[in-house]
Amino acid sequence: MADALVDPEPDTALRAADPAFADTDPDGVRIAALLIVRLRFERVIHGSRQGGEWFDEDPAAFAAAFKRYHAEVPPTAATPSGEARLFEAWVEAVTGT
């Protein structure tokens, strides 16, 4: 389910992952996915100095990177500091810095 909720088409991905979800409300699934991405974005901005500064300096580049991060890193953190650690580790792995 977590993989489906970070997919660009979460309702389709959820139904494809398990037939038991065939009757889920597609709008409800999309709203849940939007809430997840919003919470992750806020956690990065508030928990990571690097992420917050990047967003302030170059919002478009940060948004593009965050989109990749969201697709590639499972949403496992429940706090801004936890999301910051995930994000900063991902940035380091991707950029080597």
Beta strands, then each sheet from edge to edge (+ up, - down):
end
